[in-house]
Amino acid sequence: MTALLDISGLKVDVPGRAGTLHAIRGIDLSIGAGECFTIVGESGCGKSLTAMSVLGLLPRAAILSAERMSWKGQDMRRFSRRQWANLHGPEIAAIFQEPMTALNPVLTVGEQIIESFVHHRLGNRKAALARAGELLERVGVVPVERRLAQYPHEMSGGLRQRVMIAMALMCQPKLMIADEPTTALDVTTQVEILKLLKELQAEMGMALLLITHDLGVVAHMADRVAVMYAGQIVETGSVASVLTRSAHPYTSALLDCLPTRDQPLTPIPGVVPALFGELEGCMFRNRCRFAREACADPVPARSVGEGHVYRCLLEANEVAA
Ligand SMILES: Nc1ncnc2c1ncn2[C@@H]1O[C@H](COP(=O)(O)OP(=O)(O)OP(=O)(O)O)[C@@H](O)[C@H]1O
């Protein structure tokens, strides 16, 4: 299968007063048509900057480099402003944690939802409104006529996120990036929105890059997963393999801290190290119960089998043992 998105050796540095932050440190990522790929990890590990890199929307100060970064075979590193603009909507669309920041408070939902369809000349205003109506109906923002005339603040958080989803689907993107799309919502609404996203992904045949800090979400939604820690992918593979045969102590620790009925959420002790200066060896070693001296040296990538890869000195079955 040819990948839609194919990235290798992606790095993002953010220079600042305290020095240069090495926020993303050489990650590889490939997403095929129609698949659901998740990136999971704790706050600050670089998930959002990865999404922003793919969208060409990094903060101005950030410096991106990559050995390869291609969209359907085209080199994204050489994209002009116009090419990025052409990508947003018909190729890649995105939804974020807080829809209110993405929606314009002074425009009606109707005005905003048709904007990219009209901008990309996919049809006139009437065709755009017809498509918006169909999509709003599909995502459950009804009655459509009334909703189109409303302003974002007149809707609940869950409804606003549904509007964002409909808006992202207007130009039939090949890939939807959903960055923590349900984190700001209550638990019941979270489940509904995730279910909706999964259904729409199948109906529209689009790929989904879902960013989350929740391995439970990964288990329900994804085909493949990349576990990120301190700007690197420490383990990746099919969800079935990574969740049942986790080989990296960080993945295993994330799985152990999932809340259950009898056990409340238990955080992983310790904190993510600051990503400044020379960074050698495994970044998880200061929190890892298996850490040894050699963990301060560069860590090779090892295979568990069938595309399941991890970066650790331990043998694949040692974490579970
Ligand atoms: N605009 C920015 N300027 C400076 N540093 C930034 C900027 N955006 C992100 N960073 C830093 O880059 C690192 C990665 O941030 P990122 O937002 O990608 O993490 P994340 O995994 O998405 O976390 P969260 O789940 O909290 O959003 C963090 O250390 C963060 O402080």
PDBQT file of the ligand as one rigid body, heavy atoms in Angstrom, charges set to zero:
ROOT
HETATM    1  N1  LIG A 401       4.747  27.672  20.321  1.00  0.00    +0.000 N 
HETATM    2  C1  LIG A 401       5.645  27.034  21.081  1.00  0.00    +0.000 A 
HETATM    3  N2  LIG A 401       6.733  27.697  21.530  1.00  0.00    +0.000 NA
HETATM    4  C2  LIG A 401       7.639  27.083  22.315  1.00  0.00    +0.000 A 
HETATM    5  N3  LIG A 401       7.572  25.811  22.713  1.00  0.00    +0.000 NA
HETATM    6  C3  LIG A 401       6.510  25.087  22.301  1.00  0.00    +0.000 A 
HETATM    7  C4  LIG A 401       5.488  25.650  21.464  1.00  0.00    +0.000 A 
HETATM    8  N4  LIG A 401       4.545  24.697  21.233  1.00  0.00    +0.000 NA
HETATM    9  C5  LIG A 401       4.968  23.591  21.893  1.00  0.00    +0.000 A 
HETATM   10  N5  LIG A 401       6.132  23.820  22.528  1.00  0.00    +0.000 N 
HETATM   11  C6  LIG A 401       6.885  22.863  23.357  1.00  0.00    +0.000 C 
HETATM   12  O1  LIG A 401       7.157  21.701  22.570  1.00  0.00    +0.000 OA
HETATM   13  C7  LIG A 401       7.014  20.534  23.348  1.00  0.00    +0.000 C 
HETATM   14  C8  LIG A 401       6.002  19.616  22.699  1.00  0.00    +0.000 C 
HETATM   15  O2  LIG A 401       4.707  20.231  22.759  1.00  0.00    +0.000 OA
HETATM   16  P1  LIG A 401       3.385  19.576  22.146  1.00  0.00    +0.000 P 
HETATM   17  O3  LIG A 401       2.308  20.599  22.284  1.00  0.00    +0.000 OA
HETATM   18  O4  LIG A 401       3.677  19.035  20.813  1.00  0.00    +0.000 OA
HETATM   19  O5  LIG A 401       3.130  18.381  23.166  1.00  0.00    +0.000 OA
HETATM   20  P2  LIG A 401       1.843  17.446  23.297  1.00  0.00    +0.000 P 
HETATM   21  O6  LIG A 401       2.374  16.076  23.415  1.00  0.00    +0.000 OA
HETATM   22  O7  LIG A 401       0.907  17.725  22.193  1.00  0.00    +0.000 OA
HETATM   23  O8  LIG A 401       1.236  17.902  24.685  1.00  0.00    +0.000 OA
HETATM   24  P3  LIG A 401      -0.280  18.245  25.065  1.00  0.00    +0.000 P 
HETATM   25  O9  LIG A 401      -0.984  16.926  25.135  1.00  0.00    +0.000 OA
HETATM   26  O10 LIG A 401      -0.153  18.912  26.387  1.00  0.00    +0.000 OA
HETATM   27  O11 LIG A 401      -0.790  19.156  23.982  1.00  0.00    +0.000 OA
HETATM   28  C9  LIG A 401       6.616  20.977  24.750  1.00  0.00    +0.000 C 
HETATM   29  O12 LIG A 401       7.778  21.021  25.542  1.00  0.00    +0.000 OA
HETATM   30  C10 LIG A 401       6.063  22.364  24.532  1.00  0.00    +0.000 C 
HETATM   31  O13 LIG A 401       6.269  23.163  25.678  1.00  0.00    +0.000 OA
ENDROOT
TORSDOF 0
